[in-house]
């Protein structure tokens, strides 16, 4: 999975200072501590996130102001990120880089408390980041805009439960088959010795390709050939139902999703997350790579 998200989609205010090009800081961090910290910030009054060092170890320190009352605060959490880097040391002199945070006002408020969650991180140098490459996939055979993901997830989950029931009597658990063509159709199917069930969506959009993004002319693209071969020409991938369900959970963001099928090889999902506060801003993009199981 990869993503490119606008800063103001996540933060209300932020400050980043780095000696690296484009004023960036690259971090590697464990997801579970981050998830726990974010859950702690749910329904909080405010939360701030800053990059610092504790006992010589780099951490993302999340300071959360919350209330001990069960009454709704009626306001969203405000998140401010403060990250800094000086010369070769991305943290520099902490005493100079980070200003003390003034929490006296919050501490005086009745029924409020301060929670701190520290997330261990590793700061990556640009040379290391360059070695982290997304999987290379051949040009897709089919590209299609998916129906609402939560709708697709509900049907996929029902099929997965059926597959799990069937796998109790078979040595090999069946996989979900996802197929699409260049004539606006998407098919979800599960087939075993005793069950063959599927669901089909039609009148979906096959977006036009941008010739400027292609290495070869559009007429030589695999999807053009699939389109010419008619609606019976399908590109298919086979996925694990539980993994697929987790991917579809991003449907809660209500973004537009383009699925690119490399037949019998992989499925790439491009999730375009709209910027609700600024309609003119470019959508953020989350990319999922799902490898196909063999038959």
VENDA-V374443 format. One line per field, one symbol per residue. ss: DSSP state (~ for helix, > for strand, _ for the rest). phi: phi as a letter, one per 20 degrees, with the letter a starting at -180 (. if undefined). A space follows every 10 residues. Layout:
BEGIN
ss=???
phi=???
END
This chain:
BEGIN
ss=_>>>__~~~~ __>>>>>___ ~~~__>>>>_ ~~~~~~~~~~ _____>>>>> >>>>__>>>> >>>>>>>___ ________>> >>>>_>__>_ ___~~~~___ ___~~~~~__ _>>>>>>>>> >>>>_~~~~~ __________ _>>>>___~~ ~~~~~~~~~~ ~~~~~~~___ _____>>>>> _____>>>>> >____>>>>> >_________ ~~~____~~~ _~~~~~~~__ ____>>>>>_ ~~~~~~~~~~ ~~~__>>>>> >>___>>>>> >>>_______ ___>>>>>>> >____
phi=.cbcdfgffd debbbccbef fmldcdcdbf ffffffffff efmefbbccb ebcclndfbe dddddcdeee fffmcffedc dccbbclfef dmegfefdef eedggfffff mdbddddddf ccedfgffff eedfgecfgf ebcbeffgff ffffffffff ffffffffdc fdffdfddcb cecmdccdbc ccfdcbcbcc dcleedgffe gfedecggfe fgffffffen feeddccccf ffffffffff ffflefcddd edgmcacddd deefefecfe ffffcddddc eefff
END
